[in-house]
Amino acid sequence: MNRPTLRVAIIALTLITAAIHFYLNFNTGAFVFQPAFTLNALGYLGLLVAFFKFAPLPFLEGRGKLLWYAYMGFTALTIVAYFAVNGAKSFANPVGMIDKIVEVILLAALWMHKDN
């Protein structure tokens, strides 16, 4: 896969998983602030902005590899945490499973982006 296609895939997958995590604050019909979901969504958006340099952040210049590791680690940690927190109930939640599929594909896209 070429670099522009990977870039679009990473952006789209990150926005999807961030939207799902924001959605989980409204899944009862009313806004219920859940810090873990909100912070996770904001973390994904922050990494997206930093990774693709959508905002001028001079202190991140030359730290592309570090950002790549952070993005990969954050995504992997989110997947592991979901299964650790939910245990056997993990597979019964369709929204959670859809999000984990998106995150696994995001991990694959990030991995392929490494050498492109």
C-alpha positions in Angstrom: 0.0 0.0 0.0 1.4 3.4 -0.9 2.0 6.2 1.7 -0.9 8.5 0.7 -3.3 5.6 1.0 -1.9 4.6 4.4 -2.2 8.2 5.5 -5.8 8.4 4.6 -6.5 5.0 6.3 -4.8 6.1 9.5 -6.7 9.4 9.6 -10.0 7.7 8.9 -9.5 4.8 11.4 -8.3 7.2 14.1 -11.4 9.5 13.6 -13.7 6.5 13.7 -12.3 5.1 17.0 -12.2 8.6 18.5 -15.9 9.1 17.5 -16.8 5.7 19.0 -15.1 6.7 22.3 -16.9 10.0 22.3 -20.2 8.2 21.5 -19.8 6.1 24.6 -20.4 9.2 26.7 -23.9 9.4 25.2 -24.9 5.7 24.9 -27.6 6.1 27.7 -29.4 8.8 25.8 -28.0 11.6 28.0 -24.4 12.9 28.3 -22.7 10.9 31.0 -19.1 12.1 31.4 -16.8 9.0 31.5 -13.2 10.2 31.8 -11.6 7.0 30.4 -13.6 7.2 27.1 -13.2 11.0 26.7 -9.5 10.9 27.5 -9.0 8.0 25.1 -10.7 9.9 22.3 -8.7 13.0 23.0 -5.5 10.9 23.1 -6.2 9.5 19.6 -7.0 13.0 18.3 -3.8 14.4 19.9 -1.7 11.7 18.4 -3.2 12.1 15.0 -2.5 15.9 15.0 1.1 15.4 16.2 1.9 12.4 14.0 0.8 14.1 10.8 1.9 17.6 11.9 -1.5 19.2 11.4 -0.5 21.8 14.0 3.0 23.5 14.2 4.6 21.8 17.3 8.3 22.7 17.1 9.2 20.5 20.1 8.1 17.5 18.1 10.4 18.2 15.1 12.6 15.2 14.4 10.6 12.9 16.7 8.6 11.1 14.1 9.8 7.6 15.2 8.9 8.4 18.8 5.4 9.5 17.8 5.0 6.3 15.8 5.9 4.2 18.8 3.5 6.3 21.0 0.7 5.9 18.5 1.3 2.1 18.2 1.6 1.7 22.0 -1.5 3.8 22.7 -3.6 1.8 20.2 -2.3 -1.6 21.6 -2.8 -0.5 25.2 -6.4 0.5 24.4 -7.1 -2.9 22.9 -5.6 -4.8 25.9 -7.3 -2.5 28.4 -10.7 -3.2 26.8 -10.3 -6.9 27.3 -8.8 -6.6 30.7 -11.6 -4.4 32.0 -14.5 -6.2 30.4 -13.2 -9.8 30.8 -15.6 -12.4 29.5 -18.2 -9.8 28.6 -15.8 -8.3 26.0 -17.2 -10.2 23.1 -20.9 -9.5 24.0 -20.6 -5.7 23.2 -21.0 -5.0 19.5 -19.8 -1.4 19.7 -16.7 -2.5 21.6 -15.9 -5.3 19.2 -16.4 -3.0 16.2 -14.0 -0.5 17.8 -11.4 -3.2 18.5 -11.6 -4.3 14.9 -11.0 -0.7 13.8 -8.1 -0.4 16.2 -6.5 -3.6 15.0 -6.7 -2.4 11.4 -5.3 1.0 12.6 -2.3 -0.9 14.2 -1.7 -2.7 10.9 -1.9 0.6 8.9 0.6 2.2 11.4 2.9 -0.8 11.1 2.9 -0.6 7.3 3.4 3.2 7.4 6.6 2.7 9.4 8.7 1.6 6.4 6.9 3.6 3.7 
